Amino acid sequence: MKQIPVMAEPDHPREECGVLGISTPHGDGIAEMAFFGLFALQHRGQEAAGIAVSDGQRARLHKDEGLVSNIFTPEAMAPLSGYHAIGHTRYSTTGSNAHRNIQPFLVETMHGPLAVAHNGNIVNASALREELLHRGFGLTATSDTEVIALMLAAAGGRTWQDRLERTIPAWKGAFSLVLLAADEVIAVRDPWGFRPLSVGRLPHGGWTVASETCALATLGCADIDEVQPGEIVTLRGSEIARHQALTPAPRSARCTFEFIYFSRPDSVWDGQNVHHVRQRLGVELARESHVDADVVIPVPDSSIPAAIGYSAESGIPHNDGLIKNRYIGRTFIEPTQDMRERGVALKFNALSENLAGRRVVMIDDSLVRGTTAGPLVQMVRDAGATEVHLRITCPPITHACHFGVDMGHDSDLMAARLSVPEIAEHIGADSLAFISYDGMMRAVSASEGYCNACFTGDYPIPVHEAQAKLSFEGAIA
Ligand code: SF4
C-alpha cells in the first residue's frame, strides 16, 4: 500500500541527500555503524535509503523506500557483513522517487563490484547520459548517479582512483560522492565544494566519511576534517590516503543554505558550528529589521537558534509559540479532506498561552513557494496574537537551484513574482523582512567562497545544460 505524506509540501527548499562511507580492519558491526551513521543524516532525505557492504570480494546491498529505521530491520541487516560499507539517504533531486533511483547504485564491472552514492546534482548529466546511450550502454534508472557509475565502470585506468581522475573533469556541478569497491571506500568532492563531506577516524580502528560531521560524532570519530574540494580520499581498513586530484575551482561555491536550513545544528560546515551561525543570522536580522514587539517565536526546529539570536540582540524575550509534531512523516492513513484543508495544523499547534494579547515576531528560515507562511501567520493570530511580524533568515529566493536542492522552477518562487510588501499582504503579516545579502554573509563570516545563486542568479558555473528534475523520465520505458 502506498505511503502518504501527512501534510502538503512543506515550504522549504528540499535537500538533497546524505552520504556515508565506512572502512574498518575488523569488520565488527559494519552494518550497524552504517545504520547509525545514516540515522544521523536522516534530516537530509526521508524518501528512501540504502546500505551496500563489501567483504573484500562480494558486495551486498539493501535499499528501499521509507525512513532508515523502517528499512533496516534485523532481518535486512543480517546479510550485510563485511569490512567496507557505504550508505545513502535520499530525497530525489534528479529522477523521481521511483524504486529504481534509490541509492547506492551497485554495478558489477570487469574490475569487480562498484557501488555509488551521490549527494548533489551534475548539471551536464543529460549530455553525458546521451553519450552513454550512444555508446550502447543500457540505463535502468533516471538519476545522474547511474551516469556516474557507468562512466566510471567504462573508464580506462588501473585503479578506481585512476578512473575517477580521468572521469571527474567531465562532471560539471555538485558531487559529494562515496564509492564502494571490493576492498575500499573512496570519497570525492567536486572542485567547487558545493556540498559538504567530512572524514573522521573511528574509535576502534578504521575511517568514516559523511555528509555532515554530526554523523561522524554519532560514531565517536576523532580527527575530523573536511574532504577538500577536488580531493579523493581512499579508506582501506586502518589506512587512509588523501590525494588532491583536481585543482579546487578558483571560485569555490559552498552552499550557504547548509547554514540556513539543511545541516543539523550540531554539524560543523566550513569550520563553523551551524547553530552558532544561525544565532548570528538572528542577530543580524534584529539589527536590520527591528520592530517593537512582546515576544520572539521560532518556526521550529531550524529557526530556534535564529530566534535566540534575534531575542538577544533586540531585547525582546523569546518563547515557544508553535509546537511541532516531531514524528511527522508518512503514514498509510490518508487525512480527511477537512484535515487536508487545515494543512499546517497537522504539523503545528499554536501555544495560545504564550501568544494571546501579544505582538509577535515570528522567525522562519526561508520562504520558497509561500504555501505555509500564510497559514502559520493565521494560526498565530487565531491563538490571540495582536500583531504578527515575520522575519526570514535568508534573502528572497528568486532563482532555482541546479546543484542538488529542489526549490521548484523560477516561476514557483514567490519572491521571483512578488515584491516584499506584496508578499506581506499575501500572507497576511503586519510586516515582513528578509535578512540582507550582506547581513547573511556577515553572519556566515565570509564575503566570498559561497554559492548564493538562488538569491542572486549569479550561478558559479553555467547552468544552461541543467536538466529539470524529471527530464530523464521519458527516456526510460
Ligand atoms: S543555488 Fe542556493 S541552494 Fe543551490 S547550491 Fe547555491 S546556495 Fe545552495
Residues whose N, C-alpha, C, O or C-beta is under 5 A from the ligand:
A	BS01	SF4	C255 T256 F257 A400 C401 H402 F403 V405 C451 N452 A453 C454
